[in-house]
Amino acid sequence: MVSMSAPVRLLIVDDEPFNLEIIGEYLDGQGYELTMARDGVEAWEYLENAEIDFDLLVLDRMMPRLDGMELLRRVRRTPRLSGLPVIMQTAAATPDQVREGLQAGARYYLTKPYEPDALLAIVRSALEEAHRTREIQLQAEGMRRAMAALRRAEFEFSTLGQATELASLASLVSPEPENIVMGLSELMINAVEHGNLGISYAEKSRLRLEDCWQEEVERRLLLPEYADRRARLLIECGDEAVRYTVSDDGAGFDFARYLDFDPGRAFDPNGRGIAMARQLCFRSLEYKGCGNVVTATVELP
């Protein structure tokens, strides 16, 4: 669960009053402040209000007046809202429709009808990821100027906390660190959890649904078979590009399956990070060998 001093505000958009009531019941008692909108036009009025900052948008796709896809495009075109995490929930679940929603910026996708546990797991995942990204971006501001002198550096890390803090620092050598940090942290967290700790895709999905993923990561870090494993980050800054190479001590994985959006995984609470990093953050993303080494390239102006 994300811990914040301010209330966690969710905007729920659906043209069916019954669906709004059901979602409200599913999320009741979770500590969220819920705002309900009956269509895209009403939702846009809430989003345009600069006095209210929402932490998550749960968005129906098919609505009258202003549908979910067009509202999503408006959100992504608006600088103040562009980082708002979006869960698309809909009965339109063909592979092409799912792919369109993901590529438009809906990080998560739920197909109706869905179970309460599935909604809760994806809401938690989206909020945790957004909170982590905001913290990294805040930490980055004060160190940006000093990092401009860096040409080559190597680091080791073993925990999720070290991965996110180091991603914050490493992103500062790129021209748009607020964009790079999301993709870089995804690669580095993968090196810890999937690489060094051997948590499979299916295991992470189950752990996310049970809301005990972080506890399992911490438990495995203490086991003798994993305690000495390290992940590494190499930063190389040239005149034309910055290259980030992330490696780990794990056995690798079938990385080709995760380089593009897979509609078949769209309903899982995890599994989009590598595709998002490749599409949105880096000029190129190249895995080597068995998949335990990846190089991400950022082009310099």
HELIX and SHEET records of a PDB file:
HELIX    1   1 PRO A   17  LEU A   27  1                                  11    
HELIX    2   2 GLY A   40  GLU A   48  1                                   9    
HELIX    3   3 GLY A   68  ARG A   77  1                                  10    
HELIX    4   4 PRO A   95  ALA A  104  1                                  10    
HELIX    5   5 PRO A  116  ALA A  140  1                                  25    
HELIX    6   6 GLU A  141  MET A  143  5                                   3    
HELIX    7   7 ARG A  144  MET A  147  1                                   4    
HELIX    8   8 LEU A  160  ALA A  170  1                                  11    
HELIX    9   9 SER A  171  VAL A  173  5                                   3    
HELIX   10  10 PRO A  177  ASN A  190  1                                  14    
HELIX   11  11 ALA A  191  ASN A  196  3                                   6    
HELIX   12  12 TYR A  201  LEU A  209  1                                   9    
HELIX   13  13 TRP A  213  LEU A  221  1                                   9    
HELIX   14  14 PRO A  224  ALA A  227  1                                   4    
HELIX   15  15 PHE A  255  TYR A  258  5                                   4    
HELIX   16  16 PRO A  263  ARG A  265  5                                   3    
HELIX   17  17 GLY A  273  MET A  276  1                                   4    
HELIX   18  18 ALA A  277  CYS A  281  3                                   5    
SHEET    1   A 5 TYR A  32  ALA A  37  0                                        
SHEET    2   A 5 VAL A   8  VAL A  13  1                                        
SHEET    3   A 5 LEU A  56  ASP A  60  1                                        
SHEET    4   A 5 VAL A  86  THR A  90  1                                        
SHEET    5   A 5 TYR A 108  THR A 111  1                                        
SHEET    1   B 5 ARG A 152  PHE A 157  0                                        
SHEET    2   B 5 ALA A 231  CYS A 237 -1                                        
SHEET    3   B 5 ALA A 241  SER A 247 -1                                        
SHEET    4   B 5 VAL A 293  GLU A 299 -1                                        
SHEET    5   B 5 SER A 284  LYS A 288 -1                                        
END                                                                             
